[in-house]
Amino acid sequence: MDYDVDVVVAGGGPVGLMLACELRLGGARVAVLERLTEVNPTIKGGAITTPSAEALYRRGMLPELAEVHRQAMDRFQAFMREQNSGGGAEGQGLGIVGHFAGIMLRANLVDRTEPGLGDAGPAAEIAFVAQQDIERLLGGRADELGVDVRRGVELTGFDADDGAVTVRTSHGAVRAGWLVGCDGGRSAVRKLAGFEFPGSDPEITCHQAVVEMTGAEDLKVGWAATDTGVYAHGPMPGRIVIVEFNGPPADRDAPVTAEDLQDRLRRVSGVDVTITGVRTATRFTDHARQVTEYRKGRVLLAGDAAHVHSAFGSQGLSLGIGDAMNLGWKLATVIAGRAPEGLLDTYTSERHPVGAWVLDWTRSQVAAMRPDPQSRALREIVSDLAETVTGTTYLAARLNGAGVRYELPGEHPLTGRSTPDLELTDGGRLADHLHGGRALLLDLTDNPELRALAAGYAGRVDILTVGCPSRPELAAVLVRPDGFTAWVADAGAHALTPTAGLAEALEEWFGVPEGAVTPG
């Protein structure tokens, strides 16, 4: 077909940029349409979970991430020193791996042998990276890869048929093979395409802001539950979160003023603070909805366009990055003609359950925050569980996304999971070999039969013969471009057929090998 580009991505936030970068790595021509002319400075997510850090690490962006994290940690530690000098925050904040409904989870109670909690390599050390920083880093990455990012251009409509999508914009029309909506919770693409979007209506009103205030020395550092709601103070100077349970806002788009924030913070905290200035502020609810399918013909959705929920637990950005990693290589493979369009069906089948699970986890946190007696009794039980290794490990693993496992063929415990960041005898780690966005066959026992089976996938599957002394039980691992394990073979006497299932896995995910004769 005569396309201007292969894919139009509507939305140039972190999810849209991540998807565009993945598509470019797969050889697709991409145009990103972003209504805003620059990165939105409004306060949003201030942290990422390990799977997001892992995704960026696997694309060679760890040094930049680590520097942003270091700077954020410096600001956090300076804030804590200031608070501790007043005696109000001793022992708070340090050694915390996250929170469930404002119930802090201590790092020393986490069992790192849990899958996904101790095998992500250096990515596991990255947490304090704000959404704006992710967007800036990915913007630079997109420029390096030659992604056509069109800022100040808004999607106004589109026409899709079996062969193409004609996208109408504020600056003219673009003809593409595919359209992906990464345009946020109020997605125009989702609405125009007619995706079903069921879910639960909002019941609460939340404000997050960075303010200038006096009288804050009596505010608790971290999260605090009161008789009138829940609030948070920190982990950066002036940052506050206020959660109220008296229904959704009358006008979610109304300006957030210093006076309004002050009244709400005083009411929930019981502290007579005075807010003298607002640097940045936003309002959100516990509105939770998810599309029933992520694809309608040549139109797909990712990120908040496909699912919306409250911000508790910092899972939203990571959920969207996971969508982009899952979809990018699959769509690029279909565009290149190396797989049928049916491969895209696995995008919904793999990612929809993850999105539904995150929605339920955010709903459960709201339930544990409510000030009614029943909810506070539940909160006490969860707090007790969070004082145990088993409870903290369970909560930390789920909030961190460590429990994600796609239902792929094969019984091995690693199949369908994010592949551990294996230390290899070439001096590198697994992530060092995934920068190009291709699949990787790790031959850990120097088996020529394995390599022969994968030889017909040059340009699609890299082959690396190397050792892994820390995992001697593994003979070979097939890693998809998104870093998830597609196939595993064990070593040892019990592994009689170390190539069994490999040919099928290669064909399922990466099409027929070069030179193969197809029936008919």
C-alpha positions in Angstrom: 0.0 0.0 0.0 1.1 3.6 -0.6 1.4 4.9 2.9 2.9 8.2 4.2 4.1 6.2 7.2 3.5 2.7 8.5 2.1 3.8 11.9 0.6 7.0 13.3 1.0 7.1 17.1 -1.5 9.6 18.6 0.1 11.0 21.8 3.7 11.9 22.5 3.9 11.1 26.2 6.1 8.3 27.6 3.9 5.5 26.2 3.6 6.9 22.7 7.3 7.7 22.5 8.2 4.2 23.9 6.0 2.6 21.3 7.4 4.7 18.5 11.0 3.8 19.5 10.1 0.1 19.6 8.5 0.3 16.1 11.6 2.1 14.7 13.8 -0.6 16.1 11.7 -3.1 14.1 12.1 -1.1 10.9 8.7 0.6 10.8 8.2 4.2 9.7 6.4 6.2 12.5 4.9 9.6 13.0 4.0 10.7 16.5 1.3 13.4 16.8 1.4 15.4 20.0 -1.0 18.2 20.7 1.4 20.0 23.2 4.5 21.8 21.9 6.6 20.8 25.0 6.6 18.4 27.9 3.7 19.1 30.3 5.3 20.3 33.6 2.2 19.5 35.7 3.1 17.1 38.5 2.3 13.5 37.6 3.9 10.2 38.6 7.1 10.6 40.5 8.4 7.0 40.5 8.5 3.9 38.3 8.3 0.3 39.1 11.1 -2.2 38.2 9.5 -3.5 34.9 9.6 0.0 33.4 13.2 0.5 34.6 14.0 -2.9 33.2 12.4 -2.0 29.8 14.6 1.1 29.4 17.6 -0.7 30.7 17.2 -3.3 28.0 17.3 -0.6 25.5 20.6 0.9 26.8 19.2 3.8 28.8 20.3 2.7 32.2 23.0 5.4 32.7 20.6 8.2 32.0 18.0 6.6 34.3 20.5 6.1 37.1 21.5 9.8 36.9 17.9 11.0 37.2 17.3 8.6 40.1 20.5 9.8 41.8 19.5 13.5 41.6 16.0 12.7 42.9 17.5 10.7 45.8 19.7 13.7 46.6 16.6 15.9 46.9 14.8 13.3 48.9 17.6 12.9 51.4 18.0 16.6 51.8 14.2 16.8 52.5 14.5 14.0 55.1 17.5 15.7 56.8 15.5 18.9 57.1 12.5 17.0 58.5 14.7 15.0 60.9 16.3 18.2 62.2 12.9 19.1 63.6 12.4 15.7 65.1 9.3 14.9 63.0 10.6 12.2 60.6 13.1 10.1 62.3 13.3 6.7 60.6 10.7 7.7 58.0 11.3 7.2 54.2 14.6 5.3 54.2 14.5 1.6 53.5 11.0 1.8 52.0 10.2 -0.1 48.8 6.7 1.4 48.2 3.3 1.6 49.8 -0.1 -0.1 49.6 -2.9 2.4 50.3 -0.3 4.6 52.2 0.9 1.6 54.3 4.6 1.7 54.0 6.5 -1.5 52.9 9.9 -1.9 54.5 12.8 -3.2 52.3 14.2 -5.4 55.1 11.0 -7.5 55.0 11.1 -8.3 51.3 12.2 -11.8 50.3 14.3 -11.2 47.2 14.0 -14.8 46.1 10.5 -14.1 45.0 10.5 -14.1 41.1 10.9 -10.6 39.8 12.2 -9.1 43.0 15.8 -10.2 43.0 16.6 -11.0 39.4 16.2 -7.7 37.5 19.9 -6.7 37.8 20.7 -3.0 38.1 17.2 -1.9 37.0 16.0 -2.9 40.5 17.9 0.0 41.9 15.9 2.6 39.9 12.7 4.0 41.3 12.7 7.8 41.7 12.2 8.9 38.0 9.4 11.3 37.3 7.1 11.0 34.3 8.5 14.2 32.7 12.0 12.8 33.0 10.9 9.6 31.2 9.3 11.7 28.5 12.4 13.8 28.0 14.7 10.7 27.9 12.4 8.9 25.4 12.1 12.1 23.3 15.9 12.1 22.9 15.9 8.4 22.1 13.2 8.9 19.5 15.3 11.6 17.8 18.3 9.3 17.7 16.2 6.6 16.0 14.7 8.9 13.5 11.1 8.9 14.8 9.0 11.7 13.2 7.6 13.5 16.3 5.2 16.3 15.3 4.6 18.5 18.3 1.7 21.0 18.2 -0.2 18.7 15.9 -3.6 17.3 17.1 -5.6 14.3 15.7 -9.0 15.5 14.7 -10.5 12.4 13.2 -9.7 9.4 11.0 -11.2 6.9 8.5 -10.1 3.3 8.7 -10.8 0.4 6.4 -9.2 -3.0 5.8 -6.1 -1.6 4.1 -5.3 1.7 5.7 -6.1 4.5 8.1 -6.4 8.1 6.9 -5.7 10.3 10.0 -7.0 13.9 9.9 -5.0 16.4 11.9 -4.8 20.1 12.7 -2.1 20.2 10.0 -3.5 18.1 7.3 -4.0 14.4 6.6 -1.6 11.4 7.0 -2.2 8.0 5.4 -0.9 5.1 7.4 -1.2 1.4 7.7 -2.0 1.5 11.4 -3.1 4.0 14.1 -2.3 3.5 17.8 -4.0 5.7 20.4 -1.6 6.6 23.2 -3.5 9.8 23.8 -4.4 9.4 27.5 -7.5 8.7 29.6 -9.7 10.9 27.5 -8.5 9.4 24.3 -10.0 10.8 21.1 -8.9 7.6 19.3 -10.8 5.4 21.7 -13.9 7.5 21.4 -13.8 7.9 17.6 -13.1 4.2 17.1 -16.0 3.1 19.4 -14.1 0.9 21.8 -16.3 -0.3 24.7 -14.9 1.2 28.0 -16.7 -0.4 31.0 -15.7 0.1 34.6 -16.5 1.8 37.9 -17.4 5.4 38.4 -15.3 7.7 40.7 -16.1 8.0 44.4 -13.2 10.1 45.7 -11.4 13.3 45.0 -7.6 13.5 45.1 -5.2 16.4 44.8 -1.4 16.2 44.3 0.7 19.3 44.3 4.0 20.9 45.0 3.4 24.0 47.1 5.1 26.6 49.3 3.7 26.5 52.8 4.3 27.4 56.4 3.3 25.4 59.5 4.2 22.2 57.8 6.5 21.0 60.6 3.5 19.4 62.3 2.5 17.4 59.1 3.6 13.8 59.3 6.2 12.7 56.7 5.0 10.0 54.4 1.4 8.8 54.4 -1.1 9.4 57.2 -4.7 8.2 57.6 -7.1 10.5 59.6 -10.7 10.5 60.5 -11.5 12.6 57.5 -9.3 11.1 54.8 -5.6 10.3 53.9 -2.8 12.7 53.1 0.9 12.4 52.2 3.8 14.9 52.8 7.0 14.4 50.8 9.2 12.8 49.6 10.2 16.1 48.1 10.0 19.6 49.6 6.4 20.9 49.3 4.9 17.8 47.8 1.5 16.9 49.2 -1.3 14.5 48.3 -4.8 14.9 49.7 -7.4 12.1 49.5 -11.0 12.8 50.3 -14.0 10.5 50.3 -16.9 12.8 49.8 -17.5 12.0 46.1 -15.9 13.0 42.9 -15.1 16.7 42.1 -18.0 18.8 40.6 -15.6 20.1 38.0 -12.5 18.1 37.5 -11.0 20.7 35.2 -11.5 23.7 37.5 -8.2 25.4 38.5 -6.5 24.1 41.6 -5.9 27.1 43.9 -3.8 27.7 47.0 -6.9 28.5 49.0 -8.6 25.3 48.0 -5.6 23.1 48.7 -5.1 24.8 52.1 -8.7 24.2 53.1 -8.5 20.6 52.1 -5.2 19.9 53.7 -6.3 21.5 57.0 -9.5 19.4 56.9 -7.8 16.1 56.3 -4.6 16.6 58.3 -5.9 18.6 61.2 -2.8 20.8 60.9 -3.1 24.6 60.6 -0.8 24.9 57.5 -0.8 28.0 55.3 -0.2 27.5 51.6 1.4 30.6 50.1 2.1 29.4 46.6 1.4 26.6 44.2 4.2 25.5 41.9 2.2 22.7 40.2 -1.0 20.9 41.0 -3.4 18.3 39.6 -6.7 16.7 40.5 -7.6 13.0 40.0 -10.2 10.4 41.0 -10.5 6.7 41.4 -12.4 6.4 38.1 -11.4 2.8 36.8 -12.2 1.6 33.3 -10.7 -0.6 30.7 -11.5 -1.3 27.1 -12.8 -4.8 26.3 -10.3 -5.3 23.5 -7.1 -3.4 22.6 -7.5 -3.7 18.8 -10.3 -2.9 16.4 -9.0 -3.6 12.9 -6.1 -1.3 12.1 -6.7 0.8 15.2 -5.0 -0.1 18.6 -4.8 1.4 22.0 -2.0 1.5 24.6 -1.5 3.1 28.0 -4.2 5.3 29.6 -6.1 5.3 26.3 -6.8 1.6 27.1 -7.2 1.7 30.9 -7.7 4.4 33.6 -7.4 4.1 37.3 -6.3 6.0 40.4 -2.6 6.8 40.7 -2.0 4.9 44.0 1.0 2.6 43.8 2.6 4.4 40.8 1.5 1.6 38.5 -0.1 3.5 35.7 3.1 4.6 33.8 4.6 1.2 34.2 1.5 -0.4 32.9 1.6 1.8 29.8 5.3 1.2 29.2 4.5 -2.6 29.4 1.8 -2.1 26.7 4.3 -0.4 24.4 7.0 -3.0 24.9 4.5 -5.8 24.1 2.9 -4.2 21.1 5.9 -2.5 19.5 7.8 -5.5 18.2 4.7 -7.4 17.3 3.3 -4.6 15.1 6.7 -4.1 13.5 6.9 -7.8 12.7 3.5 -7.7 11.1 4.4 -4.6 9.1 7.5 -6.3 7.8 5.5 -9.2 6.6 7.2 -11.7 8.9 4.1 -12.7 10.7 0.3 -12.7 10.1 -1.9 -10.1 11.7 -3.1 -12.8 14.1 0.1 -12.1 16.1 -1.6 -8.8 17.2 -4.3 -10.8 18.9 -1.7 -11.8 21.5 -1.4 -8.1 22.5 -4.9 -8.1 23.9 -4.7 -11.6 25.3 -1.4 -10.8 27.2 -1.9 -7.3 28.3 -5.6 -7.1 29.0 -5.4 -9.4 32.1 -2.5 -7.3 33.4 -4.5 -4.1 33.1 -7.5 -5.7 34.8 -5.3 -6.8 37.6 -3.9 -3.2 38.1 -7.4 -1.8 38.1 -8.4 -4.1 40.9 -5.3 -3.4 42.9 -6.0 0.4 42.8 -9.6 -0.3 43.8 -8.4 -2.3 46.7 -6.2 0.5 47.9 -9.1 2.9 47.9 -11.1 0.4 49.9 -8.2 0.3 52.5 -8.1 4.1 52.7 -11.7 4.9 53.4 -12.4 6.4 56.8 -15.4 4.3 57.7 -15.0 1.8 60.6 -15.2 -1.3 58.3 -12.5 0.0 56.0 -10.3 1.1 58.9 -10.6 -2.4 60.4 -9.4 -3.8 57.1 -6.6 -1.3 57.0 -5.4 -2.5 60.4 -5.3 -6.1 59.1 -3.3 -5.1 56.0 -0.9 -3.1 58.2 -0.3 -6.1 60.4 0.4 -8.2 57.3 2.8 -5.5 56.1 4.9 -6.1 59.2 5.7 -9.7 58.1 8.1 -11.0 55.5 5.3 -12.9 53.7 2.9 -10.0 53.6 5.4 -7.4 52.6 6.9 -9.6 49.9 3.4 -10.4 48.5 2.4 -6.7 48.4 5.8 -5.5 47.1 5.8 -8.1 44.3 2.3 -7.3 43.1 2.7 -3.5 43.3 6.1 -3.8 41.5 4.6 -5.9 38.6 6.7 -8.9 39.5 3.8 -11.2 39.3 3.2 -10.7 35.5 3.3 -14.0 33.6 1.8 -14.4 30.2 0.2 -17.8 29.4 2.6 -19.1 26.8 3.2 -22.7 25.7 5.6 -24.6 28.0 5.7 -25.7 31.7 9.0 -24.2 32.7 8.8 -21.7 35.6 10.5 -19.0 33.5 8.2 -19.3 30.5 6.0 -16.3 30.1 7.9 -14.3 32.7 10.3 -11.4 32.3 13.7 -13.1 31.8 16.1 -12.7 34.7 19.0 -10.3 34.0 21.5 -13.2 33.8 25.2 -12.6 34.4 27.1 -14.1 31.4 30.6 -15.3 30.9 31.3 -12.7 28.2 31.4 -10.1 31.0 28.0 -8.7 30.3 24.4 -9.3 31.4 21.4 -10.3 29.5 20.1 -6.7 29.0 23.4 -5.8 27.3 22.3 -8.0 24.4 18.8 -6.6 24.0 19.6 -3.1 22.9 18.7 -3.7 19.3 15.1 -4.7 20.0 15.5 -8.2 18.5 14.8 -11.6 20.0 17.7 -13.5 21.5 18.5 -17.2 21.7 20.9 -17.8 24.6 22.8 -21.1 23.9 24.3 -21.8 27.3 25.8 -25.2 26.6 27.3 -24.7 23.1 24.7 -26.8 21.3 25.0 -26.6 17.5 21.5 -28.1 17.1 20.0 -25.1 18.8 21.9 -22.7 16.6 20.9 -24.6 13.5 17.2 -24.2 14.3 17.6 -20.5 14.7 19.9 -19.9 11.8 17.0 -19.1 9.5 15.9 -16.1 11.6 18.9 -13.8 11.0 17.8 -10.2 11.6 15.0 -11.4 13.8 16.7 -13.5 16.4 20.2 -13.0 17.6 22.2 -16.1 18.7 24.6 -15.9 21.6 26.7 -18.8 22.7 27.9 -18.1 26.2 28.0 -19.5 29.7 25.9 -18.6 32.8 27.6 -20.1 35.9 24.9 -18.7 38.3 22.2 -20.7 36.5 23.8 -24.0 35.6 20.4 -25.7 35.4 19.6 -23.7 32.2 20.7 -25.0 28.8 19.0 -22.4 26.6 16.6 -19.5 26.7 14.7 -17.8 23.9 14.0 -14.2 24.9 11.4 -12.2 23.0 12.2 -8.6 22.0 10.1 -7.3 25.0 12.4 -9.3 27.4 9.9 -12.1 28.2 10.8 -15.7 28.0 9.3 -17.6 25.1 11.0 -20.9 25.6 13.5 -22.6 28.0 15.5 -25.8 28.0 17.1 -27.2 31.1 20.5 -28.8 31.3 21.4 -32.1 33.0 20.6 -35.7 32.5 16.8 -35.2 32.8 16.8 -32.9 29.8 16.9 -35.5 27.1 15.7 -33.3 24.2 17.2 -29.8 24.7 15.7 -28.6 21.4 12.2 -29.8 21.9 9.7 -27.0 21.2 12.2 -24.5 20.0 11.2 -24.7 16.3 7.6 -24.2 17.2 8.3 -21.3 19.5 10.4 -19.6 16.9 7.7 -20.0 14.2 5.0 -18.9 16.6 6.6 -15.6 17.4 8.9 -14.8 14.5 7.3 -16.5 11.5 8.8 -19.1 9.2 12.6 -19.2 8.8 14.3 -17.9 5.7 14.4 -20.4 2.9 11.6 -22.5 4.4 9.0 -23.9 1.9 5.5 -23.1 3.0 2.6 -25.4 2.1 0.5 -24.4 -1.0 
